[in-house]
Amino acid sequence: MLLKEYRICMPLSVDEYQIGQLYMIARHSAEQSKGGEGVEVVENRPCHDDEHGDGQFTEKRIYLTRRLPSWVQSMIPKIFYVTEKAWNYYPFTITEYTCSFVPKFIIKIDTRYENNNGCTENIMNLEPELLSQREVDSIDIAVDTLSSEASTGIPEDFSKFVSAKTGRGPLSEGWRETSQPIMCSYKVVKVFFEVWGLQTKVETSVHKAIRDILIQGHRAAFRWIDEWYAMNLEDVRKFEYQLQAETNKRVLSEFHGESETASN
């Protein structure tokens, strides 16, 4: 198991980020769903937990064969998906990723959001044994770079970006120390791939991919701030359900088309 804690600051409040995150995930999933790949929402419903209260449960299938490294593609079926199950008790969430084809592969992510700049040292109250294994990675969305595999070749420049509706930005050097409001996404990520000879390579590769996704997602939420800032929770849920229906229809039609081709 490889354990890392990612801390990603945003020039938002925790309440604002709840709207921005839902908007970003729905829009990004829709934009990335094409060519037989993307996100199918299997279930999206309210849930309850005695400790965390009311929340939202979602189950998704993420079709991503072409985005995997070539050495991984050679080991898996042509039609391949990862199952995501998420329990959103905002500002605390639990997310798990599994793959039926690889039963010993699991990703577990505990996330908590706080109105600070990443200064809470053990937000998940990890036991000493896990703390000794933990590596903290503080991500700066303004300057941190993507891996070569994820890079679009066109770096975003938040040192010049200013939100028309909020006036926030640009994100100059040291912005995490001076920005108001400021919040942080704390993500404790555990990657399990207990296969002898491949464990270290796969767990390291998965963490690299997760880091890229976190950078891209948080950047998108800020880049699109003028589009979601006036929304309330009801507005963004309507937007989410609408895009999910459209994306499911597109992904499933393309998926079944590829399945028929592969079987002929």
C-alpha positions, 0 to 999 in steps of 0.5 A: 500500500502506498499512502499519500496526503494531497493538500490543494488550496483554492481561492474560495470558501468551503461553501463556495467550493461545494458548488464549484466542485459539483459543477466541475465534475459534471462538466468535466465528465461530460467533456471527457466522455467520447470515443467509447470512454467516459463516465456512466453514472449508475446510481445517484441518491441521498444517503445517511450515516449515523456519524456524518449525517445526510449525504449523497451516494454515487456509483459510476463506471469510468471507461478509460482503456485508451488512457492507461499506459501501454503496458497496462493496456496489454494486460486488460480486456478491450472494454475495461472500466473502474467502479467508483463509489462515493459517499459525499457528506460534505465537507467530508467525503469517502471515495473508493475505486475498484476493478472486478478484473483486478480484484487486488486493486483498490484506491481509497480516498478520504477527503476533508475541506477546511477554510485554511491554507493547508496548515492542519497537520493530521486532519484525518487523525491517522494512527502513528503507523500510518503517519510514518508512511504518509507523504504530504504533497502540497499542490499549487494549482498556479504553478505545479505541472502535469506529468508528460502523459497528462499534459495538454501542451498548453500550460494554464497561466493563473498569474493573469487570470481574474474572475469577472464576477468575483474579482479573484485572481491573479494567483501570483507567487505566494497567493496561498499565504495572502488570498482571502478567502482560502480553503484547502482540499485534504485528500488522504489517498491509499493505493493497494495493488498486492501483486508481487513484482508489479506492486510498486510500479502500479501504485506509483503510476496510479498516484501520478495519475491521481495527482494529475487529476487533482491539478486538472480538476481544481484548476477547472473549478477555478477557471469556470468560477464565473459560470457556477458562482451564481448557482445554489445547490439546487441549481447545480444539482439540476445541472448535474442530473441533466449532464449525467443523463446526456453523458450516460446516453452517449457513453452507453451507445458508444460502449455497446457499439465497441462491444459489438465490434469486438465480438465480431 
